[in-house]
């Protein structure tokens, strides 16, 4: 995930939600295992950071893009079987 996100932000430091999702799916992550945060606020502004998750077994590989930088960590899957809380995926 880290190399995919770094390649993505090299071309666009503030990718939108669909570009982020497409990059992860193109990297071989099954579409049903990918979760991506919103890229715009309810008022239409760009968010400060984008987050993406790829579920694998009982872990979530979480990636954050902020100011063109990428941070990746691994967290456990939530009791819901998802990586994100809420319904925006």
HTML snippet that shows the backbone in 3Dmol.js (N, CA, C, O; Angstrom):
<script src="https://3Dmol.org/build/3Dmol-min.js"></script>
<div id="view" style="width:600px;height:400px;position:relative"></div>
<script>
const pdb = `
ATOM      1  N   UNK A   1       0.821  -1.182   0.000  1.00  0.00           N
ATOM      2  CA  UNK A   1       0.000   0.000   0.000  1.00  0.00           C
ATOM      3  C   UNK A   1       0.869   1.251   0.000  1.00  0.00           C
ATOM      4  O   UNK A   1       0.567   2.217  -0.701  1.00  0.00           O
ATOM      5  N   UNK A   2       1.930   1.241   0.771  1.00  0.00           N
ATOM      6  CA  UNK A   2       2.761   2.446   0.875  1.00  0.00           C
ATOM      7  C   UNK A   2       3.304   2.886  -0.479  1.00  0.00           C
ATOM      8  O   UNK A   2       3.234   4.066  -0.820  1.00  0.00           O
ATOM      9  N   UNK A   3       3.842   1.953  -1.246  1.00  0.00           N
ATOM     10  CA  UNK A   3       4.404   2.337  -2.549  1.00  0.00           C
ATOM     11  C   UNK A   3       3.310   2.819  -3.501  1.00  0.00           C
ATOM     12  O   UNK A   3       3.539   3.740  -4.285  1.00  0.00           O
ATOM     13  N   UNK A   4       2.136   2.213  -3.442  1.00  0.00           N
ATOM     14  CA  UNK A   4       1.018   2.647  -4.291  1.00  0.00           C
ATOM     15  C   UNK A   4       0.604   4.068  -3.945  1.00  0.00           C
ATOM     16  O   UNK A   4       0.398   4.886  -4.841  1.00  0.00           O
ATOM     17  N   UNK A   5       0.478   4.372  -2.660  1.00  0.00           N
ATOM     18  CA  UNK A   5       0.083   5.719  -2.245  1.00  0.00           C
ATOM     19  C   UNK A   5       1.155   6.746  -2.588  1.00  0.00           C
ATOM     20  O   UNK A   5       0.835   7.856  -3.013  1.00  0.00           O
ATOM     21  N   UNK A   6       2.418   6.389  -2.408  1.00  0.00           N
ATOM     22  CA  UNK A   6       3.499   7.326  -2.746  1.00  0.00           C
ATOM     23  C   UNK A   6       3.524   7.619  -4.242  1.00  0.00           C
ATOM     24  O   UNK A   6       3.749   8.760  -4.648  1.00  0.00           O
ATOM     25  N   UNK A   7       3.298   6.606  -5.057  1.00  0.00           N
ATOM     26  CA  UNK A   7       3.239   6.822  -6.506  1.00  0.00           C
ATOM     27  C   UNK A   7       2.064   7.727  -6.856  1.00  0.00           C
ATOM     28  O   UNK A   7       2.195   8.618  -7.695  1.00  0.00           O
ATOM     29  N   UNK A   8       0.932   7.504  -6.226  1.00  0.00           N
ATOM     30  CA  UNK A   8      -0.255   8.318  -6.479  1.00  0.00           C
ATOM     31  C   UNK A   8      -0.011   9.780  -6.127  1.00  0.00           C
ATOM     32  O   UNK A   8      -0.323  10.663  -6.926  1.00  0.00           O
ATOM     33  N   UNK A   9       0.538  10.051  -4.948  1.00  0.00           N
ATOM     34  CA  UNK A   9       0.727  11.452  -4.540  1.00  0.00           C
ATOM     35  C   UNK A   9       1.870  12.128  -5.285  1.00  0.00           C
ATOM     36  O   UNK A   9       1.942  13.356  -5.314  1.00  0.00           O
ATOM     37  N   UNK A  10       2.758  11.353  -5.884  1.00  0.00           N
ATOM     38  CA  UNK A  10       3.813  11.966  -6.701  1.00  0.00           C
ATOM     39  C   UNK A  10       3.195  12.676  -7.900  1.00  0.00           C
ATOM     40  O   UNK A  10       3.712  13.696  -8.356  1.00  0.00           O
ATOM     41  N   UNK A  11       2.094  12.142  -8.407  1.00  0.00           N
ATOM     42  CA  UNK A  11       1.410  12.749  -9.544  1.00  0.00           C
ATOM     43  C   UNK A  11       0.354  13.756  -9.134  1.00  0.00           C
ATOM     44  O   UNK A  11       0.037  14.670  -9.895  1.00  0.00           O
ATOM     45  N   UNK A  12      -0.198  13.597  -7.929  1.00  0.00           N
ATOM     46  CA  UNK A  12      -1.248  14.483  -7.432  1.00  0.00           C
ATOM     47  C   UNK A  12      -1.239  14.424  -5.906  1.00  0.00           C
ATOM     48  O   UNK A  12      -1.711  13.444  -5.329  1.00  0.00           O
ATOM     49  N   UNK A  13      -0.709  15.460  -5.237  1.00  0.00           N
ATOM     50  CA  UNK A  13      -0.597  15.420  -3.782  1.00  0.00           C
ATOM     51  C   UNK A  13      -1.938  15.412  -3.045  1.00  0.00           C
ATOM     52  O   UNK A  13      -1.978  15.132  -1.847  1.00  0.00           O
ATOM     53  N   UNK A  14      -3.040  15.715  -3.745  1.00  0.00           N
ATOM     54  CA  UNK A  14      -4.374  15.689  -3.127  1.00  0.00           C
ATOM     55  C   UNK A  14      -5.343  14.923  -4.030  1.00  0.00           C
ATOM     56  O   UNK A  14      -6.234  15.519  -4.635  1.00  0.00           O
ATOM     57  N   UNK A  15      -5.169  13.598  -4.120  1.00  0.00           N
ATOM     58  CA  UNK A  15      -6.057  12.816  -4.988  1.00  0.00           C
ATOM     59  C   UNK A  15      -7.481  12.798  -4.435  1.00  0.00           C
ATOM     60  O   UNK A  15      -7.688  12.969  -3.234  1.00  0.00           O
ATOM     61  N   UNK A  16      -8.456  12.590  -5.311  1.00  0.00           N
ATOM     62  CA  UNK A  16      -9.825  12.462  -4.821  1.00  0.00           C
ATOM     63  C   UNK A  16     -10.098  11.007  -4.446  1.00  0.00           C
ATOM     64  O   UNK A  16      -9.277  10.118  -4.672  1.00  0.00           O
ATOM     65  N   UNK A  17     -11.247  10.801  -3.882  1.00  0.00           N
ATOM     66  CA  UNK A  17     -11.632   9.491  -3.360  1.00  0.00           C
ATOM     67  C   UNK A  17     -11.566   8.392  -4.415  1.00  0.00           C
ATOM     68  O   UNK A  17     -11.030   7.314  -4.157  1.00  0.00           O
ATOM     69  N   UNK A  18     -12.101   8.657  -5.583  1.00  0.00           N
ATOM     70  CA  UNK A  18     -12.141   7.627  -6.624  1.00  0.00           C
ATOM     71  C   UNK A  18     -10.753   7.325  -7.184  1.00  0.00           C
ATOM     72  O   UNK A  18     -10.466   6.176  -7.520  1.00  0.00           O
ATOM     73  N   UNK A  19      -9.888   8.335  -7.289  1.00  0.00           N
ATOM     74  CA  UNK A  19      -8.513   8.094  -7.749  1.00  0.00           C
ATOM     75  C   UNK A  19      -7.769   7.225  -6.747  1.00  0.00           C
ATOM     76  O   UNK A  19      -7.009   6.337  -7.135  1.00  0.00           O
ATOM     77  N   UNK A  20      -7.984   7.476  -5.463  1.00  0.00           N
ATOM     78  CA  UNK A  20      -7.339   6.686  -4.418  1.00  0.00           C
ATOM     79  C   UNK A  20      -7.844   5.243  -4.460  1.00  0.00           C
ATOM     80  O   UNK A  20      -7.049   4.304  -4.410  1.00  0.00           O
ATOM     81  N   UNK A  21      -9.136   5.071  -4.552  1.00  0.00           N
ATOM     82  CA  UNK A  21      -9.711   3.720  -4.632  1.00  0.00           C
ATOM     83  C   UNK A  21      -9.191   2.985  -5.873  1.00  0.00           C
ATOM     84  O   UNK A  21      -8.792   1.823  -5.782  1.00  0.00           O
ATOM     85  N   UNK A  22      -9.194   3.653  -7.022  1.00  0.00           N
ATOM     86  CA  UNK A  22      -8.744   3.039  -8.273  1.00  0.00           C
ATOM     87  C   UNK A  22      -7.281   2.616  -8.195  1.00  0.00           C
ATOM     88  O   UNK A  22      -6.915   1.559  -8.709  1.00  0.00           O
ATOM     89  N   UNK A  23      -6.448   3.425  -7.559  1.00  0.00           N
ATOM     90  CA  UNK A  23      -5.023   3.085  -7.434  1.00  0.00           C
ATOM     91  C   UNK A  23      -4.837   1.813  -6.612  1.00  0.00           C
ATOM     92  O   UNK A  23      -4.019   0.962  -6.963  1.00  0.00           O
ATOM     93  N   UNK A  24      -5.584   1.679  -5.530  1.00  0.00           N
ATOM     94  CA  UNK A  24      -5.448   0.493  -4.681  1.00  0.00           C
ATOM     95  C   UNK A  24      -5.978  -0.759  -5.376  1.00  0.00           C
ATOM     96  O   UNK A  24      -5.371  -1.826  -5.283  1.00  0.00           O
ATOM     97  N   UNK A  25      -7.094  -0.630  -6.063  1.00  0.00           N
ATOM     98  CA  UNK A  25      -7.643  -1.776  -6.800  1.00  0.00           C
ATOM     99  C   UNK A  25      -6.699  -2.170  -7.933  1.00  0.00           C
ATOM    100  O   UNK A  25      -6.496  -3.358  -8.184  1.00  0.00           O
ATOM    101  N   UNK A  26      -6.125  -1.185  -8.617  1.00  0.00           N
ATOM    102  CA  UNK A  26      -5.161  -1.470  -9.694  1.00  0.00           C
ATOM    103  C   UNK A  26      -3.910  -2.156  -9.168  1.00  0.00           C
ATOM    104  O   UNK A  26      -3.243  -2.890  -9.897  1.00  0.00           O
ATOM    105  N   UNK A  27      -3.593  -1.913  -7.892  1.00  0.00           N
ATOM    106  CA  UNK A  27      -2.423  -2.547  -7.277  1.00  0.00           C
ATOM    107  C   UNK A  27      -2.708  -3.991  -6.865  1.00  0.00           C
ATOM    108  O   UNK A  27      -1.819  -4.685  -6.373  1.00  0.00           O
ATOM    109  N   UNK A  28      -3.955  -4.443  -7.069  1.00  0.00           N
ATOM    110  CA  UNK A  28      -4.272  -5.837  -6.787  1.00  0.00           C
ATOM    111  C   UNK A  28      -5.084  -6.079  -5.529  1.00  0.00           C
ATOM    112  O   UNK A  28      -5.345  -7.232  -5.183  1.00  0.00           O
ATOM    113  N   UNK A  29      -5.488  -5.030  -4.838  1.00  0.00           N
ATOM    114  CA  UNK A  29      -6.308  -5.206  -3.646  1.00  0.00           C
ATOM    115  C   UNK A  29      -7.757  -5.406  -4.099  1.00  0.00           C
ATOM    116  O   UNK A  29      -8.281  -4.591  -4.859  1.00  0.00           O
ATOM    117  N   UNK A  30      -8.405  -6.472  -3.646  1.00  0.00           N
ATOM    118  CA  UNK A  30      -9.794  -6.695  -4.061  1.00  0.00           C
ATOM    119  C   UNK A  30     -10.689  -5.504  -3.696  1.00  0.00           C
ATOM    120  O   UNK A  30     -10.610  -4.975  -2.587  1.00  0.00           O
ATOM    121  N   UNK A  31     -11.526  -5.096  -4.628  1.00  0.00           N
ATOM    122  CA  UNK A  31     -12.378  -3.916  -4.442  1.00  0.00           C
ATOM    123  C   UNK A  31     -13.200  -3.996  -3.156  1.00  0.00           C
ATOM    124  O   UNK A  31     -13.371  -2.987  -2.472  1.00  0.00           O
ATOM    125  N   UNK A  32     -13.707  -5.176  -2.822  1.00  0.00           N
ATOM    126  CA  UNK A  32     -14.526  -5.335  -1.620  1.00  0.00           C
ATOM    127  C   UNK A  32     -13.724  -5.167  -0.333  1.00  0.00           C
ATOM    128  O   UNK A  32     -14.311  -4.996   0.736  1.00  0.00           O
ATOM    129  N   UNK A  33     -12.398  -5.212  -0.413  1.00  0.00           N
ATOM    130  CA  UNK A  33     -11.544  -5.060   0.763  1.00  0.00           C
ATOM    131  C   UNK A  33     -11.012  -3.642   0.927  1.00  0.00           C
ATOM    132  O   UNK A  33     -10.278  -3.369   1.877  1.00  0.00           O
ATOM    133  N   UNK A  34     -11.366  -2.740   0.025  1.00  0.00           N
ATOM    134  CA  UNK A  34     -10.856  -1.367   0.050  1.00  0.00           C
ATOM    135  C   UNK A  34     -11.902  -0.433   0.647  1.00  0.00           C
ATOM    136  O   UNK A  34     -13.070  -0.461   0.258  1.00  0.00           O
ATOM    137  N   UNK A  35     -11.474   0.389   1.590  1.00  0.00           N
ATOM    138  CA  UNK A  35     -12.313   1.445   2.154  1.00  0.00           C
ATOM    139  C   UNK A  35     -11.554   2.756   1.992  1.00  0.00           C
ATOM    140  O   UNK A  35     -10.344   2.806   2.215  1.00  0.00           O
ATOM    141  N   UNK A  36     -12.257   3.815   1.606  1.00  0.00           N
ATOM    142  CA  UNK A  36     -11.620   5.114   1.372  1.00  0.00           C
ATOM    143  C   UNK A  36     -12.483   6.203   1.997  1.00  0.00           C
ATOM    144  O   UNK A  36     -13.703   6.213   1.830  1.00  0.00           O
ATOM    145  N   UNK A  37     -11.844   7.113   2.712  1.00  0.00           N
ATOM    146  CA  UNK A  37     -12.578   8.219   3.328  1.00  0.00           C
ATOM    147  C   UNK A  37     -13.030   9.219   2.270  1.00  0.00           C
ATOM    148  O   UNK A  37     -12.598   9.159   1.119  1.00  0.00           O
ATOM    149  N   UNK A  38     -13.893  10.125   2.666  1.00  0.00           N
ATOM    150  CA  UNK A  38     -14.377  11.159   1.746  1.00  0.00           C
ATOM    151  C   UNK A  38     -13.249  12.136   1.419  1.00  0.00           C
ATOM    152  O   UNK A  38     -12.337  12.330   2.223  1.00  0.00           O
ATOM    153  N   UNK A  39     -13.314  12.747   0.241  1.00  0.00           N
ATOM    154  CA  UNK A  39     -12.291  13.715  -0.168  1.00  0.00           C
ATOM    155  C   UNK A  39     -12.795  15.151  -0.098  1.00  0.00           C
ATOM    156  O   UNK A  39     -12.020  16.093  -0.265  1.00  0.00           O
ATOM    157  N   UNK A  40     -14.100  15.319   0.150  1.00  0.00           N
ATOM    158  CA  UNK A  40     -14.693  16.657   0.261  1.00  0.00           C
ATOM    159  C   UNK A  40     -15.563  16.704   1.518  1.00  0.00           C
ATOM    160  O   UNK A  40     -16.206  15.722   1.887  1.00  0.00           O
ATOM    161  N   UNK A  41     -15.564  17.867   2.162  1.00  0.00           N
ATOM    162  CA  UNK A  41     -16.429  18.064   3.321  1.00  0.00           C
ATOM    163  C   UNK A  41     -17.867  18.273   2.848  1.00  0.00           C
ATOM    164  O   UNK A  41     -18.095  18.494   1.658  1.00  0.00           O
ATOM    165  N   UNK A  42     -18.834  18.208   3.753  1.00  0.00           N
ATOM    166  CA  UNK A  42     -20.223  18.474   3.353  1.00  0.00           C
ATOM    167  C   UNK A  42     -20.426  19.867   2.754  1.00  0.00           C
ATOM    168  O   UNK A  42     -21.396  20.092   2.030  1.00  0.00           O
ATOM    169  N   UNK A  43     -19.522  20.800   3.048  1.00  0.00           N
ATOM    170  CA  UNK A  43     -19.635  22.156   2.488  1.00  0.00           C
ATOM    171  C   UNK A  43     -18.856  22.316   1.193  1.00  0.00           C
ATOM    172  O   UNK A  43     -18.786  23.416   0.644  1.00  0.00           O
ATOM    173  N   UNK A  44     -18.259  21.210   0.688  1.00  0.00           N
ATOM    174  CA  UNK A  44     -17.581  21.246  -0.599  1.00  0.00           C
ATOM    175  C   UNK A  44     -16.103  21.573  -0.562  1.00  0.00           C
ATOM    176  O   UNK A  44     -15.489  21.760  -1.612  1.00  0.00           O
ATOM    177  N   UNK A  45     -15.520  21.645   0.621  1.00  0.00           N
ATOM    178  CA  UNK A  45     -14.090  21.930   0.738  1.00  0.00           C
ATOM    179  C   UNK A  45     -13.280  20.639   0.677  1.00  0.00           C
ATOM    180  O   UNK A  45     -13.783  19.565   1.005  1.00  0.00           O
ATOM    181  N   UNK A  46     -12.016  20.752   0.251  1.00  0.00           N
ATOM    182  CA  UNK A  46     -11.119  19.598   0.300  1.00  0.00           C
ATOM    183  C   UNK A  46     -10.847  19.235   1.757  1.00  0.00           C
ATOM    184  O   UNK A  46     -10.715  20.124   2.599  1.00  0.00           O
ATOM    185  N   UNK A  47     -10.762  17.952   2.061  1.00  0.00           N
ATOM    186  CA  UNK A  47     -10.403  17.521   3.411  1.00  0.00           C
ATOM    187  C   UNK A  47      -8.908  17.717   3.627  1.00  0.00           C
ATOM    188  O   UNK A  47      -8.143  17.801   2.667  1.00  0.00           O
ATOM    189  N   UNK A  48      -8.492  17.791   4.893  1.00  0.00           N
ATOM    190  CA  UNK A  48      -7.074  17.959   5.207  1.00  0.00           C
ATOM    191  C   UNK A  48      -6.276  16.690   4.940  1.00  0.00           C
ATOM    192  O   UNK A  48      -5.099  16.754   4.584  1.00  0.00           O
ATOM    193  N   UNK A  49      -6.914  15.541   5.111  1.00  0.00           N
ATOM    194  CA  UNK A  49      -6.228  14.261   4.922  1.00  0.00           C
ATOM    195  C   UNK A  49      -7.201  13.240   4.338  1.00  0.00           C
ATOM    196  O   UNK A  49      -8.392  13.242   4.650  1.00  0.00           O
ATOM    197  N   UNK A  50      -6.672  12.381   3.497  1.00  0.00           N
ATOM    198  CA  UNK A  50      -7.427  11.248   2.947  1.00  0.00           C
ATOM    199  C   UNK A  50      -6.917   9.990   3.636  1.00  0.00           C
ATOM    200  O   UNK A  50      -5.723   9.862   3.907  1.00  0.00           O
ATOM    201  N   UNK A  51      -7.825   9.067   3.915  1.00  0.00           N
ATOM    202  CA  UNK A  51      -7.431   7.808   4.515  1.00  0.00           C
ATOM    203  C   UNK A  51      -7.992   6.654   3.699  1.00  0.00           C
ATOM    204  O   UNK A  51      -9.087   6.732   3.141  1.00  0.00           O
ATOM    205  N   UNK A  52      -7.220   5.598   3.647  1.00  0.00           N
ATOM    206  CA  UNK A  52      -7.643   4.399   2.928  1.00  0.00           C
ATOM    207  C   UNK A  52      -7.270   3.186   3.764  1.00  0.00           C
ATOM    208  O   UNK A  52      -6.310   3.212   4.535  1.00  0.00           O
ATOM    209  N   UNK A  53      -8.040   2.132   3.597  1.00  0.00           N
ATOM    210  CA  UNK A  53      -7.770   0.898   4.322  1.00  0.00           C
ATOM    211  C   UNK A  53      -7.945  -0.286   3.386  1.00  0.00           C
ATOM    212  O   UNK A  53      -8.796  -0.284   2.497  1.00  0.00           O
ATOM    213  N   UNK A  54      -7.122  -1.288   3.610  1.00  0.00           N
ATOM    214  CA  UNK A  54      -7.232  -2.552   2.885  1.00  0.00           C
ATOM    215  C   UNK A  54      -7.304  -3.662   3.926  1.00  0.00           C
ATOM    216  O   UNK A  54      -6.353  -3.883   4.676  1.00  0.00           O
ATOM    217  N   UNK A  55      -8.431  -4.352   3.966  1.00  0.00           N
ATOM    218  CA  UNK A  55      -8.632  -5.436   4.919  1.00  0.00           C
ATOM    219  C   UNK A  55      -7.945  -6.686   4.404  1.00  0.00           C
ATOM    220  O   UNK A  55      -8.110  -7.075   3.248  1.00  0.00           O
ATOM    221  N   UNK A  56      -7.173  -7.310   5.281  1.00  0.00           N
ATOM    222  CA  UNK A  56      -6.506  -8.558   4.951  1.00  0.00           C
ATOM    223  C   UNK A  56      -6.528  -9.442   6.197  1.00  0.00           C
ATOM    224  O   UNK A  56      -5.842  -9.158   7.179  1.00  0.00           O
ATOM    225  N   UNK A  57      -7.312 -10.502   6.148  1.00  0.00           N
ATOM    226  CA  UNK A  57      -7.455 -11.357   7.323  1.00  0.00           C
ATOM    227  C   UNK A  57      -8.075 -10.587   8.469  1.00  0.00           C
ATOM    228  O   UNK A  57      -9.139  -9.988   8.319  1.00  0.00           O
ATOM    229  N   UNK A  58      -7.406 -10.602   9.623  1.00  0.00           N
ATOM    230  CA  UNK A  58      -7.923  -9.882  10.788  1.00  0.00           C
ATOM    231  C   UNK A  58      -7.216  -8.550  11.005  1.00  0.00           C
ATOM    232  O   UNK A  58      -7.238  -8.004  12.109  1.00  0.00           O
ATOM    233  N   UNK A  59      -6.588  -8.026   9.953  1.00  0.00           N
ATOM    234  CA  UNK A  59      -5.874  -6.748  10.031  1.00  0.00           C
ATOM    235  C   UNK A  59      -6.345  -5.782   8.951  1.00  0.00           C
ATOM    236  O   UNK A  59      -6.868  -6.180   7.910  1.00  0.00           O
ATOM    237  N   UNK A  60      -6.143  -4.512   9.234  1.00  0.00           N
ATOM    238  CA  UNK A  60      -6.404  -3.444   8.267  1.00  0.00           C
ATOM    239  C   UNK A  60      -5.102  -2.700   8.024  1.00  0.00           C
ATOM    240  O   UNK A  60      -4.493  -2.187   8.963  1.00  0.00           O
ATOM    241  N   UNK A  61      -4.679  -2.640   6.786  1.00  0.00           N
ATOM    242  CA  UNK A  61      -3.527  -1.813   6.434  1.00  0.00           C
ATOM    243  C   UNK A  61      -4.099  -0.432   6.154  1.00  0.00           C
ATOM    244  O   UNK A  61      -4.838  -0.234   5.190  1.00  0.00           O
ATOM    245  N   UNK A  62      -3.748   0.517   7.010  1.00  0.00           N
ATOM    246  CA  UNK A  62      -4.307   1.867   6.951  1.00  0.00           C
ATOM    247  C   UNK A  62      -3.272   2.818   6.370  1.00  0.00           C
ATOM    248  O   UNK A  62      -2.110   2.811   6.777  1.00  0.00           O
ATOM    249  N   UNK A  63      -3.699   3.631   5.422  1.00  0.00           N
ATOM    250  CA  UNK A  63      -2.814   4.630   4.833  1.00  0.00           C
ATOM    251  C   UNK A  63      -3.441   6.003   4.923  1.00  0.00           C
ATOM    252  O   UNK A  63      -4.648   6.160   4.745  1.00  0.00           O
ATOM    253  N   UNK A  64      -2.610   7.002   5.202  1.00  0.00           N
ATOM    254  CA  UNK A  64      -3.090   8.383   5.256  1.00  0.00           C
ATOM    255  C   UNK A  64      -2.244   9.248   4.334  1.00  0.00           C
ATOM    256  O   UNK A  64      -1.018   9.144   4.307  1.00  0.00           O
ATOM    257  N   UNK A  65      -2.926  10.104   3.579  1.00  0.00           N
ATOM    258  CA  UNK A  65      -2.259  11.082   2.720  1.00  0.00           C
ATOM    259  C   UNK A  65      -2.576  12.458   3.282  1.00  0.00           C
ATOM    260  O   UNK A  65      -3.743  12.829   3.414  1.00  0.00           O
ATOM    261  N   UNK A  66      -1.532  13.218   3.615  1.00  0.00           N
ATOM    262  CA  UNK A  66      -1.690  14.572   4.143  1.00  0.00           C
ATOM    263  C   UNK A  66      -0.552  15.422   3.601  1.00  0.00           C
ATOM    264  O   UNK A  66       0.621  15.084   3.760  1.00  0.00           O
ATOM    265  N   UNK A  67      -0.908  16.518   2.966  1.00  0.00           N
ATOM    266  CA  UNK A  67       0.091  17.446   2.416  1.00  0.00           C
ATOM    267  C   UNK A  67       1.101  16.741   1.511  1.00  0.00           C
ATOM    268  O   UNK A  67       2.281  17.090   1.516  1.00  0.00           O
ATOM    269  N   UNK A  68       0.656  15.764   0.744  1.00  0.00           N
ATOM    270  CA  UNK A  68       1.524  15.054  -0.178  1.00  0.00           C
ATOM    271  C   UNK A  68       2.387  13.991   0.469  1.00  0.00           C
ATOM    272  O   UNK A  68       3.158  13.320  -0.218  1.00  0.00           O
ATOM    273  N   UNK A  69       2.272  13.822   1.792  1.00  0.00           N
ATOM    274  CA  UNK A  69       3.028  12.794   2.506  1.00  0.00           C
ATOM    275  C   UNK A  69       2.161  11.574   2.760  1.00  0.00           C
ATOM    276  O   UNK A  69       0.934  11.668   2.774  1.00  0.00           O
ATOM    277  N   UNK A  70       2.796  10.434   2.961  1.00  0.00           N
ATOM    278  CA  UNK A  70       2.091   9.165   3.168  1.00  0.00           C
ATOM    279  C   UNK A  70       2.575   8.517   4.460  1.00  0.00           C
ATOM    280  O   UNK A  70       3.776   8.439   4.718  1.00  0.00           O
ATOM    281  N   UNK A  71       1.622   8.054   5.268  1.00  0.00           N
ATOM    282  CA  UNK A  71       1.920   7.291   6.478  1.00  0.00           C
ATOM    283  C   UNK A  71       1.069   6.030   6.431  1.00  0.00           C
ATOM    284  O   UNK A  71      -0.118   6.092   6.111  1.00  0.00           O
ATOM    285  N   UNK A  72       1.671   4.888   6.748  1.00  0.00           N
ATOM    286  CA  UNK A  72       0.956   3.607   6.716  1.00  0.00           C
ATOM    287  C   UNK A  72       1.167   2.890   8.044  1.00  0.00           C
ATOM    288  O   UNK A  72       2.266   2.900   8.599  1.00  0.00           O
ATOM    289  N   UNK A  73       0.107   2.269   8.545  1.00  0.00           N
ATOM    290  CA  UNK A  73       0.186   1.471   9.761  1.00  0.00           C
ATOM    291  C   UNK A  73      -0.779   0.298   9.643  1.00  0.00           C
ATOM    292  O   UNK A  73      -1.616   0.266   8.741  1.00  0.00           O
ATOM    293  N   UNK A  74      -0.662  -0.660  10.551  1.00  0.00           N
ATOM    294  CA  UNK A  74      -1.554  -1.824  10.564  1.00  0.00           C
ATOM    295  C   UNK A  74      -2.345  -1.808  11.870  1.00  0.00           C
ATOM    296  O   UNK A  74      -1.778  -1.664  12.953  1.00  0.00           O
ATOM    297  N   UNK A  75      -3.668  -1.960  11.749  1.00  0.00           N
ATOM    298  CA  UNK A  75      -4.573  -1.982  12.895  1.00  0.00           C
ATOM    299  C   UNK A  75      -5.477  -3.204  12.791  1.00  0.00           C
ATOM    300  O   UNK A  75      -5.631  -3.770  11.708  1.00  0.00           O
ATOM    301  N   UNK A  76      -6.080  -3.619  13.913  1.00  0.00           N
ATOM    302  CA  UNK A  76      -6.995  -4.761  13.836  1.00  0.00           C
ATOM    303  C   UNK A  76      -8.311  -4.391  13.152  1.00  0.00           C
ATOM    304  O   UNK A  76      -8.735  -3.236  13.185  1.00  0.00           O
ATOM    305  N   UNK A  77      -8.943  -5.376  12.539  1.00  0.00           N
ATOM    306  CA  UNK A  77     -10.275  -5.202  11.961  1.00  0.00           C
ATOM    307  C   UNK A  77     -11.246  -4.933  13.107  1.00  0.00           C
ATOM    308  O   UNK A  77     -11.115  -5.514  14.184  1.00  0.00           O
ATOM    309  N   UNK A  78     -12.220  -4.052  12.877  1.00  0.00           N
ATOM    310  CA  UNK A  78     -13.240  -3.758  13.881  1.00  0.00           C
ATOM    311  C   UNK A  78     -14.206  -4.934  14.027  1.00  0.00           C
ATOM    312  O   UNK A  78     -14.234  -5.826  13.179  1.00  0.00           O
ATOM    313  N   UNK A  79     -14.984  -4.936  15.083  1.00  0.00           N
ATOM    314  CA  UNK A  79     -15.961  -6.001  15.324  1.00  0.00           C
ATOM    315  C   UNK A  79     -16.980  -6.106  14.191  1.00  0.00           C
ATOM    316  O   UNK A  79     -17.586  -7.160  14.000  1.00  0.00           O
ATOM    317  N   UNK A  80     -17.171  -5.025  13.442  1.00  0.00           N
ATOM    318  CA  UNK A  80     -18.096  -5.024  12.305  1.00  0.00           C
ATOM    319  C   UNK A  80     -17.539  -5.762  11.096  1.00  0.00           C
ATOM    320  O   UNK A  80     -18.263  -6.031  10.137  1.00  0.00           O
ATOM    321  N   UNK A  81     -16.239  -6.090  11.144  1.00  0.00           N
ATOM    322  CA  UNK A  81     -15.589  -6.705   9.995  1.00  0.00           C
ATOM    323  C   UNK A  81     -15.025  -5.686   9.027  1.00  0.00           C
ATOM    324  O   UNK A  81     -14.488  -6.046   7.980  1.00  0.00           O
ATOM    325  N   UNK A  82     -15.145  -4.419   9.373  1.00  0.00           N
ATOM    326  CA  UNK A  82     -14.659  -3.315   8.540  1.00  0.00           C
ATOM    327  C   UNK A  82     -13.453  -2.662   9.206  1.00  0.00           C
ATOM    328  O   UNK A  82     -13.090  -2.980  10.338  1.00  0.00           O
ATOM    329  N   UNK A  83     -12.846  -1.737   8.465  1.00  0.00           N
ATOM    330  CA  UNK A  83     -11.708  -0.984   8.987  1.00  0.00           C
ATOM    331  C   UNK A  83     -12.120   0.401   9.476  1.00  0.00           C
ATOM    332  O   UNK A  83     -11.516   0.940  10.402  1.00  0.00           O
ATOM    333  N   UNK A  84     -13.150   0.976   8.853  1.00  0.00           N
ATOM    334  CA  UNK A  84     -13.622   2.316   9.199  1.00  0.00           C
ATOM    335  C   UNK A  84     -14.889   2.233  10.039  1.00  0.00           C
ATOM    336  O   UNK A  84     -15.701   1.322   9.874  1.00  0.00           O
ATOM    337  N   UNK A  85     -15.046   3.193  10.938  1.00  0.00           N
ATOM    338  CA  UNK A  85     -16.286   3.366  11.682  1.00  0.00           C
ATOM    339  C   UNK A  85     -17.222   4.191  10.808  1.00  0.00           C
ATOM    340  O   UNK A  85     -16.763   5.094  10.107  1.00  0.00           O
ATOM    341  N   UNK A  86     -18.503   3.908  10.830  1.00  0.00           N
ATOM    342  CA  UNK A  86     -19.461   4.687  10.050  1.00  0.00           C
ATOM    343  C   UNK A  86     -19.788   4.021   8.735  1.00  0.00           C
ATOM    344  O   UNK A  86     -19.416   2.873   8.490  1.00  0.00           O
ATOM    345  N   UNK A  87     -20.496   4.764   7.882  1.00  0.00           N
ATOM    346  CA  UNK A  87     -20.952   4.164   6.634  1.00  0.00           C
ATOM    347  C   UNK A  87     -20.344   4.777   5.382  1.00  0.00           C
ATOM    348  O   UNK A  87     -20.720   4.390   4.275  1.00  0.00           O
ATOM    349  N   UNK A  88     -19.420   5.718   5.517  1.00  0.00           N
ATOM    350  CA  UNK A  88     -18.763   6.318   4.343  1.00  0.00           C
ATOM    351  C   UNK A  88     -17.522   5.506   4.010  1.00  0.00           C
ATOM    352  O   UNK A  88     -16.500   5.629   4.686  1.00  0.00           O
ATOM    353  N   UNK A  89     -17.602   4.674   2.970  1.00  0.00           N
ATOM    354  CA  UNK A  89     -16.479   3.822   2.584  1.00  0.00           C
ATOM    355  C   UNK A  89     -16.242   3.957   1.117  1.00  0.00           C
ATOM    356  O   UNK A  89     -15.336   3.322   0.577  1.00  0.00           O
TER     357      UNK A  89
END
`;
const viewer = $3Dmol.createViewer("view");
viewer.addModel(pdb, "pdb");
viewer.setStyle({}, {cartoon: {color: "spectrum"}});
viewer.zoomTo();
viewer.render();
</script>
